[in-house]
Structures are given as structure tokens and as C-alpha cells.
């Protein structure tokens, strides 16, 4: 069974994290990702440091995908 079909069978939402310091880019990304699939669970962080804190906290489900802006304050996408 392919990963995509097993995910469809499990009915668990796809979890995506986005780290981007630009609020407009985060809003645009959210709009586009929900056009692709409205069931995607998107969590956003304002920089890489905040993203790492979220991941380490255990308060969020582990993401299937992480999108990182390469140019951010505190920790950029390359440093993550």
C-alpha cells in the first residue's frame, strides 16, 4: 500500500508546519494550502527558533511536512 493511500485510510489530517517571518506570506501559504486540501492542519511559526520550540514542546502533533523560509531572524531555515 502506498503512503498516500494508507494516510487516506487512516483519516488522520496531514500536518504541515510553516516557519516564515512575513505575515503576508504565511496568510498566502495558508490560503493556498487549504485550496489544495481543506483538511490539512497548518501550524505557523514566525521564525525558526519559534518552530523548534513548538516541536520540542510536545504540544503539537509531529508534522508530515515542514516549510522553512530561508531568510528569517533568530534562526533561519538553513539553521533549523
C-alpha positions as CSV (number, residue, x, y, z in Angstrom):
1,X,0.0,0.0,0.0
2,X,1.4,3.4,-0.9
3,X,1.9,6.0,1.8
4,X,-0.8,8.3,0.3
5,X,-3.4,5.5,0.3
6,X,-2.5,4.4,3.9
7,X,-2.9,8.1,5.0
8,X,-6.2,8.3,3.3
9,X,-7.4,5.1,5.1
10,X,-6.2,6.4,8.5
11,X,-8.3,9.6,8.0
12,X,-5.8,11.5,10.1
13,X,-5.2,15.0,8.8
14,X,-1.9,15.9,7.1
15,X,0.0,18.1,9.5
16,X,2.1,20.9,8.0
17,X,4.3,23.4,9.8
18,X,5.4,26.7,8.2
19,X,8.1,29.0,9.5
20,X,8.1,32.4,7.9
21,X,8.6,35.8,9.4
22,X,6.4,37.6,6.8
23,X,2.7,37.6,8.0
24,X,1.5,38.2,4.4
25,X,3.4,35.1,3.1
26,X,2.0,33.0,6.0
27,X,-1.5,34.1,5.1
28,X,-1.0,33.4,1.4
29,X,0.5,30.0,2.1
30,X,-2.4,29.1,4.4
31,X,-4.9,30.1,1.7
32,X,-3.2,28.1,-1.0
33,X,-2.6,25.0,1.2
34,X,-6.3,24.9,2.2
35,X,-7.3,25.3,-1.5
36,X,-5.3,22.1,-2.2
37,X,-6.8,20.3,0.8
38,X,-9.0,21.9,3.4
39,X,-8.3,19.1,5.9
40,X,-4.6,19.9,6.1
41,X,-3.7,21.0,9.7
42,X,-1.4,24.0,9.3
43,X,0.7,25.4,12.1
44,X,2.7,28.5,11.6
45,X,5.7,30.0,13.4
46,X,7.3,33.4,13.0
47,X,10.9,32.1,12.8
48,X,13.0,29.0,13.1
49,X,13.5,29.4,16.9
50,X,9.8,29.5,17.5
51,X,9.3,26.5,15.2
52,X,11.9,24.5,17.2
53,X,10.3,25.5,20.5
54,X,6.9,24.3,19.2
55,X,8.4,20.9,18.0
56,X,10.2,20.4,21.3
57,X,7.2,21.3,23.5
58,X,5.2,18.2,22.7
59,X,2.0,20.3,22.5
60,X,1.7,19.9,18.7
61,X,1.4,16.8,16.5
62,X,4.6,15.9,14.6
63,X,4.4,17.4,11.1
64,X,4.4,15.4,7.9
65,X,6.0,18.4,6.1
66,X,7.9,21.5,7.3
67,X,8.3,24.5,5.0
68,X,11.0,26.9,6.0
69,X,11.7,30.5,4.9
70,X,15.5,30.7,4.3
71,X,15.8,34.3,5.5
72,X,14.3,34.8,9.0
73,X,15.5,36.5,12.2
74,X,16.7,34.4,15.2
75,X,17.1,31.1,13.3
76,X,16.7,30.9,9.6
77,X,15.6,27.9,7.5
78,X,19.2,26.7,7.0
79,X,19.9,26.8,10.7
80,X,16.9,24.7,11.5
